[in-house]
Amino acid sequence: MDEVRRRSQGRALAGHGIGLSLPSAMPLDEDFVEAVVAMSSDLGGFLWYSEHLSLFLTPKGSVPNAQAGLGLPVVYDEEAFEIIGSKLRRLHRALGCRLLLENGSFFTPVPDMDMSEPAFLNRLYAEGYCGTLLDLHNLYVGWRNDGLRPEAYLEELDPDAVEEIHLAGGDDFAGFYMDSHSGLTPPEVWRYAFDYVPRFKRLRAITFEFQETYYDRIRPEGVVAELTRMHDLAACCSIESEFGDAC
Amino acid sequence: MLVEFQQALADLTASPELCIQVRRDPAVLNQRYILTERERDRLVGIVRHPGMACACTVYRANRLAPLAMNIPQTC
């Protein structure tokens, strides 16, 4: 935390979490919320805070806060909308900053849903609950594993909802493509980025995600190349800059 | 019930054996969980999807990796 405090001096800071499991049909973990609030306060306040639109906690586990083991898909319907919306309200009251939800990557799509994922995210934005953190690599994962066309998703998503994007690379395992954050951003993902991201007029940040254990594979040259291309992408966009450099 | 659906989905992801049972006989779900017909059909569709094998594998990897990394002599 000392290093984060030191490096965040003079910069805008965004928090990104994975454990709140907002779609779970169970009460919000208030201890977790308080921990996030304490961290935000300690660091001078998050400009925005993002979470995942995935199920991480099982509602009837044998122990409190039983982990699902990986992000499980959400059924997009009215009930899920009410559960997530009410928790977002509570989280907003606690944190006092803008909230974003990130699209996940799943191996098993849910059949017969009332709403598509972009329609669900659009509604959360339209009704003032949160914006969207669009993970372009997760769309690529869906295309590689299930043939889901990212272009169709991106056409349906409200471009005004998107406030941050994630880029990443993955690898193949057991016949599937994994969102392992193990490599450089694939060319197809860059193509989605340059084709669609300039439409996101409320974009505030572009993030490259990689798992630190793969640093030797990505190497400093790889990170620099990614950052250089991210700057090229940012130059094509009207990123909101009144907050200074994102950290 | 959503709470039952979510628990069933988590249980299936944690248990390839339960997935096999449900593929053979979807009525197994109704014996263990209180589900609407639509929820049951969704779970059956998920279990029959080729990606379910990968989800089960990733579940086990995510469970075992922290143990292997932090307390390797227990594995």
Boltz contact constraints between the chains, C-beta under 6 A:
constraints:
  - contact:
      token1: [A, 25]
      token2: [B, 2]
      max_distance: 6.0
  - contact:
      token1: [A, 25]
      token2: [B, 3]
      max_distance: 6.0
  - contact:
      token1: [A, 25]
      token2: [B, 6]
      max_distance: 6.0
  - contact:
      token1: [A, 55]
      token2: [B, 6]
      max_distance: 6.0
  - contact:
      token1: [A, 58]
      token2: [B, 7]
      max_distance: 6.0
  - contact:
      token1: [A, 58]
      token2: [B, 10]
      max_distance: 6.0
  - contact:
      token1: [A, 59]
      token2: [B, 3]
      max_distance: 6.0
  - contact:
      token1: [A, 59]
      token2: [B, 6]
      max_distance: 6.0
  - contact:
      token1: [A, 59]
      token2: [B, 7]
      max_distance: 6.0
  - contact:
      token1: [A, 60]
      token2: [B, 7]
      max_distance: 6.0
  - contact:
      token1: [A, 68]
      token2: [B, 10]
      max_distance: 6.0
  - contact:
      token1: [A, 69]
      token2: [B, 59]
      max_distance: 6.0
  - contact:
      token1: [A, 69]
      token2: [B, 62]
      max_distance: 6.0
  - contact:
      token1: [A, 69]
      token2: [B, 63]
      max_distance: 6.0
  - contact:
      token1: [A, 70]
      token2: [B, 58]
      max_distance: 6.0
  - contact:
      token1: [A, 70]
      token2: [B, 59]
      max_distance: 6.0
  - contact:
      token1: [A, 70]
      token2: [B, 62]
      max_distance: 6.0
  - contact:
      token1: [A, 72]
      token2: [B, 9]
      max_distance: 6.0
  - contact:
      token1: [A, 79]
      token2: [B, 2]
      max_distance: 6.0
  - contact:
      token1: [A, 107]
      token2: [B, 51]
      max_distance: 6.0
  - contact:
      token1: [A, 107]
      token2: [B, 54]
      max_distance: 6.0
  - contact:
      token1: [A, 107]
      token2: [B, 55]
      max_distance: 6.0
  - contact:
      token1: [A, 108]
      token2: [B, 46]
      max_distance: 6.0
  - contact:
      token1: [A, 108]
      token2: [B, 49]
      max_distance: 6.0
  - contact:
      token1: [A, 108]
      token2: [B, 51]
      max_distance: 6.0
  - contact:
      token1: [A, 108]
      token2: [B, 52]
      max_distance: 6.0
  - contact:
      token1: [A, 108]
      token2: [B, 55]
      max_distance: 6.0
  - contact:
      token1: [A, 110]
      token2: [B, 42]
      max_distance: 6.0
  - contact:
      token1: [A, 111]
      token2: [B, 42]
      max_distance: 6.0
  - contact:
      token1: [A, 111]
      token2: [B, 45]
      max_distance: 6.0
  - contact:
      token1: [A, 176]
      token2: [B, 54]
      max_distance: 6.0
